[in-house]
């Protein structure tokens, strides 16, 4: 390559141009603030009616006891587990191996309805499906099912809304409605598996193979997973349990966080080697304090130290998620600083996933220019940090990272959908 090569000239121009710095701000909505004027952080779930207790909320031992309370022998719990986790069935009529007398009551007591589908949207020629679910109390959540070559990934929600208040995320704009139960999380997986088995993601015999199901879970839907720690971990245990649960590989499950350091440290002590992802989005505290409000509690270096400790304990490489926002956090010097901070903690422990920012309602920001994205990735790779620009799925149906939110149109649609056979006007339906 010659010195005056067009590629080299372009890179030189990128490096030499004085960077434009855009500060985080809001347009079209007001960020919630506390009494000191700082962005409000909601760690505790607002008080609302709890969802009914479901088989997936219970340990295997508790399931046996609950079945006995409902007047059946304890071994029926194992049959229910197989119907629900293997055949994705919640309808008593499909469970003909259970005695007819008392079957309906048993199933109603162990597998109460949790999610009512309001709508589904498809894109990517049917390979990406976004679901809008209505919970028992009317709260709305979304999940996104994606077929890739060799795997099927489901992006699940762990909270209705989110209390982390990040200004570039549509979910954060909505605030926290409540935590989801472990069973509400698991139900998203079971319903996705049922759709796959029924051919809703393409005929398995043609596009995959019979018996295929969700292979990968990413806790990157609505909510901050580690702010709902106990229920998320119960859901993960059910996902990986090969005898009494879904039987997935822990390595196919990704748990993400914006940096709740005490919860990261707690996750490190769990004997479940899930993939851990840290949503960083800025390597310097000055910008991250504004971009990720929880950084006011736990700074960049604290979050990175906790992430490195997770790798040291589990041997599982950590993912760093980084939404590239034009003129805000995509500067070459920030790529260099990020590489410096990661390399200071060792080599081979981390992988960076830059993500072009997905537009959200009311946002004045946009994704970085392609040549800036490329330069950011190049600098990290050149510094020895494995870096891959992440593929964005579902943008056309507002199903990509940071876009999940219940809109006014969603709410209007949900208001017409009955929950557990009772519509809004209270008149029972068949």
KOLKE-923635 format. One record per residue (C-alpha): residue in one letter; x, y, z. Coordinates in Angstrom, 1 decimal. Example, Ala and Ser with C-alpha at 12.3 -4.5 7.8 and 13.67 -1.06 7.14 Angstrom:
2
R   kemi        u        v        w
R      a     12.3     -4.5      7.8
R      s     13.7     -1.1      7.1
END
This chain:
430
R   kemi        u        v        w
R      x      0.0      0.0      0.0
R      x      1.5      3.4     -1.0
R      x      1.7      6.3      1.4
R      x     -0.9      8.3     -0.5
R      x     -3.3      5.4     -0.7
R      x     -7.0      6.5     -0.5
R      x     -7.6      4.1      2.5
R      x     -4.6      5.5      4.4
R      x     -5.7      9.0      3.6
R      x     -9.2      8.4      4.9
R      x     -7.8      6.9      8.1
R      x     -5.5      9.8      8.6
R      x     -8.3     12.2      8.1
R      x    -10.4     10.3     10.7
R      x     -7.5     10.5     13.2
R      x     -6.5     14.1     12.6
R      x    -10.0     15.7     12.5
R      x    -10.8     17.4     15.8
R      x    -13.5     15.2     17.4
R      x    -17.0     16.6     17.9
R      x    -18.3     15.8     21.3
R      x    -22.1     15.4     21.7
R      x    -23.4     15.2     25.3
R      x    -26.2     13.0     26.3
R      x    -29.6     14.8     26.4
R      x    -33.2     14.0     25.9
R      x    -35.7     15.2     23.3
R      x    -39.4     14.3     23.2
R      x    -39.4     12.9     26.7
R      x    -38.3     13.9     30.2
R      x    -35.8     11.8     32.1
R      x    -36.9     11.0     35.6
R      x    -34.8     12.7     38.3
R      x    -34.5     12.2     42.0
R      x    -34.6     15.0     44.6
R      x    -31.0     15.9     44.0
R      x    -31.5     16.3     40.3
R      x    -29.7     13.1     39.3
R      x    -31.3     10.6     37.0
R      x    -33.6      8.4     39.0
R      x    -32.5      4.8     39.6
R      x    -35.1      2.2     40.5
R      x    -33.7     -0.9     42.1
R      x    -36.8     -2.0     44.0
R      x    -39.8     -3.3     42.2
R      x    -42.9     -1.2     42.6
R      x    -45.6     -3.0     44.7
R      x    -48.1     -4.7     42.4
R      x    -50.2     -7.9     42.6
R      x    -47.9    -10.9     42.3
R      x    -48.4    -13.4     39.4
R      x    -49.8    -16.8     40.3
R      x    -47.2    -19.3     41.5
R      x    -46.2    -21.6     38.7
R      x    -44.3    -24.9     38.4
R      x    -41.3    -23.0     37.0
R      x    -41.2    -20.8     40.2
R      x    -40.6    -23.9     42.4
R      x    -37.8    -26.2     43.0
R      x    -38.3    -29.9     42.1
R      x    -39.0    -30.7     45.7
R      x    -41.5    -27.9     46.1
R      x    -43.3    -29.1     43.0
R      x    -43.8    -32.5     44.5
R      x    -45.2    -30.9     47.7
R      x    -47.5    -28.6     45.7
R      x    -48.9    -31.6     43.6
R      x    -49.6    -33.4     46.9
R      x    -51.4    -30.3     48.2
R      x    -53.6    -30.5     45.1
R      x    -54.6    -34.1     46.0
R      x    -52.4    -36.0     43.5
R      x    -49.4    -38.4     44.1
R      x    -46.0    -36.6     44.1
R      x    -44.8    -38.4     41.0
R      x    -47.3    -36.4     38.9
R      x    -44.9    -33.5     39.2
R      x    -42.4    -35.3     36.9
R      x    -45.2    -35.8     34.3
R      x    -46.1    -32.1     34.4
R      x    -42.4    -31.2     34.0
R      x    -42.2    -33.3     30.9
R      x    -45.4    -31.9     29.4
R      x    -44.3    -28.3     30.0
R      x    -40.5    -28.3     29.4
R      x    -40.3    -31.0     26.7
R      x    -43.7    -30.8     24.9
R      x    -44.3    -27.1     25.7
R      x    -47.9    -27.9     26.7
R      x    -50.0    -26.1     29.3
R      x    -53.4    -27.4     28.1
R      x    -54.8    -30.2     30.3
R      x    -56.5    -31.7     27.3
R      x    -53.1    -32.6     25.9
R      x    -52.0    -34.5     29.0
R      x    -53.9    -37.7     28.6
R      x    -51.4    -39.7     30.8
R      x    -52.9    -37.8     33.8
R      x    -56.1    -39.2     35.4
R      x    -59.2    -37.5     34.0
R      x    -60.5    -37.0     37.5
R      x    -58.8    -34.0     38.9
R      x    -56.6    -33.3     35.8
R      x    -58.0    -29.9     35.1
R      x    -57.6    -28.8     38.7
R      x    -54.0    -30.1     38.8
R      x    -53.0    -28.3     35.7
R      x    -54.7    -25.1     36.7
R      x    -52.9    -25.2     40.0
R      x    -49.4    -26.0     38.6
R      x    -49.5    -24.3     35.2
R      x    -51.6    -21.2     35.5
R      x    -51.6    -18.9     32.4
R      x    -48.9    -16.2     32.6
R      x    -48.5    -14.6     29.2
R      x    -51.2    -13.6     26.8
R      x    -50.0    -12.9     23.3
R      x    -51.2     -9.5     22.1
R      x    -49.4     -9.4     18.7
R      x    -46.4    -10.6     16.8
R      x    -44.4     -8.9     14.1
R      x    -42.0    -10.5     11.6
R      x    -39.1     -9.4      9.6
R      x    -35.9    -10.8      8.0
R      x    -38.1    -13.0      5.8
R      x    -39.7    -14.6      8.8
R      x    -36.4    -15.3     10.6
R      x    -37.0    -12.7     13.3
R      x    -40.3    -12.5     15.3
R      x    -41.1    -10.0     18.0
R      x    -43.8    -10.9     20.5
R      x    -45.8     -8.5     22.7
R      x    -47.0    -10.2     25.8
R      x    -49.6     -9.0     28.3
R      x    -49.0    -10.2     31.9
R      x    -51.7    -11.1     34.5
R      x    -51.8     -7.5     35.8
R      x    -51.9     -5.8     32.4
R      x    -48.2     -5.0     32.3
R      x    -46.6     -5.4     28.8
R      x    -43.3     -7.0     27.9
R      x    -41.6     -8.1     24.6
R      x    -39.3    -10.8     23.5
R      x    -37.6    -11.4     20.2
R      x    -37.0    -14.8     18.5
R      x    -34.2    -15.0     15.9
R      x    -33.1    -17.8     13.6
R      x    -29.4    -17.8     12.6
R      x    -27.4    -20.4     10.7
R      x    -26.9    -23.2     13.2
R      x    -28.7    -21.6     16.2
R      x    -32.0    -20.1     17.3
R      x    -31.7    -17.2     19.8
R      x    -34.4    -15.8     22.1
R      x    -34.0    -12.3     23.6
R      x    -36.0    -12.4     26.8
R      x    -37.3     -9.7     29.1
R      x    -36.7     -9.9     32.9
R      x    -38.6     -6.8     34.0
R      x    -41.6     -4.9     32.7
R      x    -39.9     -1.7     31.9
R      x    -36.5     -0.8     33.4
R      x    -35.3      1.3     36.3
R      x    -31.8      2.1     35.0
R      x    -33.0      5.2     33.1
R      x    -30.4      5.2     30.3
R      x    -31.3      8.0     28.0
R      x    -30.5      6.2     24.7
R      x    -32.7      3.1     25.5
R      x    -36.4      3.1     24.8
R      x    -37.1      0.7     27.6
R      x    -35.3      3.0     30.1
R      x    -37.5      5.9     29.0
R      x    -40.5      4.0     30.3
R      x    -39.3      3.4     33.8
R      x    -39.8      0.3     35.9
R      x    -43.3     -1.2     36.1
R      x    -42.3     -4.4     38.0
R      x    -40.0     -7.4     38.2
R      x    -41.1    -10.5     36.3
R      x    -41.3    -13.8     38.0
R      x    -39.0    -16.7     37.1
R      x    -42.0    -18.5     35.5
R      x    -42.9    -15.4     33.4
R      x    -39.3    -15.4     32.1
R      x    -39.4    -19.2     31.4
R      x    -42.8    -18.9     29.8
R      x    -41.2    -16.8     27.1
R      x    -38.9    -19.6     26.2
R      x    -41.6    -22.3     26.4
R      x    -43.9    -20.3     24.1
R      x    -41.1    -19.7     21.6
R      x    -40.3    -23.4     21.6
R      x    -43.9    -24.2     21.0
R      x    -44.0    -21.8     18.1
R      x    -40.9    -23.5     16.6
R      x    -42.3    -27.0     17.1
R      x    -45.5    -25.9     15.3
R      x    -43.6    -24.5     12.3
R      x    -43.9    -20.8     13.2
R      x    -40.3    -20.1     12.4
R      x    -40.3    -22.2      9.2
R      x    -40.9    -25.9      8.7
R      x    -38.2    -27.5     10.9
R      x    -37.9    -30.3      8.3
R      x    -36.8    -27.8      5.6
R      x    -35.0    -25.0      7.5
R      x    -33.6    -27.0     10.4
R      x    -34.4    -30.4     11.8
R      x    -37.4    -31.9     13.6
R      x    -37.2    -31.4     17.4
R      x    -35.2    -28.1     17.1
R      x    -35.8    -25.5     19.8
R      x    -34.3    -22.3     21.2
R      x    -30.5    -22.9     21.6
R      x    -29.4    -19.5     22.9
R      x    -30.9    -17.1     25.5
R      x    -29.9    -13.5     25.8
R      x    -31.2    -11.5     28.8
R      x    -31.1     -8.3     26.7
R      x    -34.8     -7.6     26.4
R      x    -36.7     -5.3     28.7
R      x    -35.2     -4.8     32.1
R      x    -31.9     -4.9     34.0
R      x    -31.5     -8.7     34.8
R      x    -29.3     -8.3     37.8
R      x    -31.8     -5.9     39.4
R      x    -34.1     -8.9     39.5
R      x    -31.4    -11.2     40.6
R      x    -33.2    -14.0     42.5
R      x    -35.9    -14.6     39.9
R      x    -33.5    -14.4     37.0
R      x    -31.2    -17.0     38.6
R      x    -34.2    -19.3     39.3
R      x    -35.1    -19.0     35.6
R      x    -31.5    -19.8     34.6
R      x    -31.5    -22.8     36.9
R      x    -34.7    -24.1     35.2
R      x    -33.2    -23.4     31.8
R      x    -30.1    -25.6     32.5
R      x    -31.7    -28.3     34.6
R      x    -31.5    -31.5     32.4
R      x    -33.7    -33.6     34.7
R      x    -36.4    -31.2     35.9
R      x    -36.2    -28.3     33.4
R      x    -35.5    -27.3     29.8
R      x    -32.0    -28.8     29.7
R      x    -30.1    -26.0     27.9
R      x    -26.4    -25.4     28.0
R      x    -25.3    -22.7     30.4
R      x    -22.8    -21.6     27.7
R      x    -25.7    -20.7     25.5
R      x    -27.2    -18.3     28.0
R      x    -26.0    -14.7     28.2
R      x    -26.8    -12.5     31.2
R      x    -26.1     -8.8     30.7
R      x    -25.9     -5.8     33.0
R      x    -25.2     -2.1     32.9
R      x    -22.8     -2.6     35.8
R      x    -24.4     -3.6     39.1
R      x    -21.1     -4.6     40.7
R      x    -22.4     -6.3     43.9
R      x    -24.7     -8.5     41.8
R      x    -21.9     -9.3     39.3
R      x    -19.8    -10.4     42.3
R      x    -22.8    -12.6     43.4
R      x    -23.1    -14.1     40.0
R      x    -19.4    -14.9     40.0
R      x    -20.0    -17.2     43.0
R      x    -22.9    -19.1     41.3
R      x    -21.9    -22.5     40.0
R      x    -23.5    -21.8     36.6
R      x    -21.0    -20.8     33.8
R      x    -23.3    -18.5     31.8
R      x    -21.9    -16.0     29.4
R      x    -21.6    -12.6     31.1
R      x    -22.0     -9.4     29.2
R      x    -21.2     -5.9     30.5
R      x    -23.0     -3.0     28.7
R      x    -20.3     -0.5     29.0
R      x    -20.9      2.1     26.2
R      x    -18.1      4.5     27.4
R      x    -14.7      3.8     28.8
R      x    -14.4      7.1     30.7
R      x    -16.5      8.0     33.8
R      x    -17.2     11.6     32.6
R      x    -19.3     10.4     29.7
R      x    -20.6      7.2     31.3
R      x    -22.0      9.0     34.3
R      x    -24.3     10.8     31.9
R      x    -24.9      7.9     29.5
R      x    -25.4      5.1     32.1
R      x    -26.7      6.6     35.3
R      x    -25.8      3.6     37.4
R      x    -22.2      4.7     36.8
R      x    -22.8      7.2     39.6
R      x    -22.8      4.2     42.0
R      x    -20.1      2.0     40.4
R      x    -17.5      3.4     38.1
R      x    -16.0      2.0     34.9
R      x    -13.0      0.5     36.7
R      x    -15.1     -1.2     39.3
R      x    -17.3     -2.7     36.7
R      x    -14.4     -3.9     34.7
R      x    -12.7     -5.4     37.8
R      x    -15.9     -7.3     38.6
R      x    -16.1     -8.5     35.0
R      x    -12.5     -9.7     35.0
R      x    -13.1    -11.5     38.3
R      x    -16.0    -13.3     36.7
R      x    -13.6    -14.6     34.0
R      x    -11.0    -15.6     36.6
R      x    -13.6    -17.7     38.5
R      x    -15.4    -19.3     35.6
R      x    -13.0    -19.3     32.7
R      x    -15.8    -17.9     30.5
R      x    -14.8    -15.0     28.3
R      x    -16.7    -11.8     29.1
R      x    -18.5     -9.8     26.4
R      x    -18.3     -6.0     26.4
R      x    -21.4     -4.4     24.7
R      x    -20.8     -1.0     23.3
R      x    -23.5      1.0     21.4
R      x    -21.7      3.2     18.9
R      x    -23.4      6.7     19.0
R      x    -22.4      9.3     16.4
R      x    -20.1     12.0     17.9
R      x    -20.8     10.9     21.4
R      x    -18.8      7.7     22.3
R      x    -17.3      6.6     19.0
R      x    -14.1      8.7     19.1
R      x    -10.8      7.0     18.2
R      x     -9.3      8.0     21.5
R      x    -12.1      6.2     23.3
R      x    -11.3      3.0     21.4
R      x     -7.7      3.4     22.5
R      x     -8.7      4.1     26.2
R      x    -11.0      1.1     26.2
R      x     -8.2     -1.2     24.8
R      x     -5.8      0.2     27.4
R      x     -8.2     -0.5     30.3
R      x     -9.0     -4.0     29.0
R      x     -5.4     -5.0     28.4
R      x     -4.3     -3.6     31.8
R      x     -6.4     -6.5     33.3
R      x     -4.8     -9.2     31.1
R      x     -5.2    -10.8     27.7
R      x     -7.7    -13.3     26.4
R      x    -10.4    -12.6     28.9
R      x    -12.7    -10.4     26.9
R      x    -14.4     -9.8     23.6
R      x    -15.9     -6.5     22.5
R      x    -19.2     -6.2     20.6
R      x    -19.7     -2.7     19.2
R      x    -23.4     -2.3     18.1
R      x    -24.5      0.5     15.8
R      x    -27.1      2.5     17.8
R      x    -30.7      1.6     17.0
R      x    -33.0      4.6     16.8
R      x    -35.7      5.0     19.5
R      x    -38.7      7.4     19.7
R      x    -37.7     10.8     20.9
R      x    -34.0     10.3     20.4
R      x    -31.9     12.9     18.7
R      x    -28.9     10.5     18.3
R      x    -28.0      8.1     15.5
R      x    -25.5      5.4     14.8
R      x    -21.9      6.2     13.9
R      x    -20.8      6.7     10.3
R      x    -19.5      3.4      8.8
R      x    -15.9      4.6      8.4
R      x    -15.9      5.7     12.1
R      x    -17.3      2.3     13.2
R      x    -14.6      0.6     11.1
R      x    -11.9      2.7     12.7
R      x    -13.2      2.0     16.2
R      x    -13.1     -1.7     15.5
R      x     -9.7     -1.6     13.8
R      x     -8.1      0.1     16.8
R      x     -9.4     -2.4     19.3
R      x     -8.3     -5.4     17.1
R      x     -5.0     -3.8     16.5
R      x     -4.5     -3.5     20.3
R      x     -5.1     -7.2     20.6
R      x     -8.7     -7.0     21.8
R      x    -11.0     -9.4     19.8
R      x    -13.7     -7.2     18.4
R      x    -16.7     -7.9     16.2
R      x    -19.3     -5.4     15.0
R      x    -22.5     -7.0     16.0
R      x    -25.3     -7.8     13.5
R      x    -28.5     -5.9     14.2
R      x    -31.7     -7.8     13.9
R      x    -35.3     -6.6     14.1
R      x    -34.7     -2.9     13.6
R      x    -37.6     -2.7     11.2
R      x    -40.1     -3.9     13.8
R      x    -38.5     -2.0     16.8
R      x    -37.1     -5.3     18.0
R      x    -33.4     -4.6     18.1
R      x    -31.2     -3.8     21.1
R      x    -32.5     -0.8     23.0
R      x    -35.8     -0.6     21.1
R      x    -38.1     -2.7     23.2
R      x    -40.8     -0.6     24.7
R      x    -44.6     -0.8     25.1
R      x    -46.0      2.0     22.9
R      x    -49.4      3.7     23.1
R      x    -50.4      1.6     20.1
R      x    -49.3     -1.5     21.9
R      x    -51.4     -0.5     25.0
R      x    -54.5      0.1     22.9
R      x    -54.1     -3.3     21.3
R      x    -53.5     -4.9     24.7
R      x    -56.6     -3.3     26.2
R      x    -58.8     -5.3     23.8
R      x    -57.1     -8.7     24.7
R      x    -58.6    -10.7     27.5
R      x    -56.3    -12.2     30.2
R      x    -57.2    -15.7     31.4
R      x    -60.6    -15.7     29.7
R      x    -61.8    -12.4     31.2
R      x    -61.8     -9.3     28.9
R      x    -61.5     -5.7     30.1
R      x    -65.3     -5.3     30.6
R      x    -65.3     -8.2     33.0
R      x    -67.7    -10.4     31.0
R      x    -66.3    -14.0     30.9
R      x    -65.5    -15.5     27.5
R      x    -65.6    -19.1     26.4
END
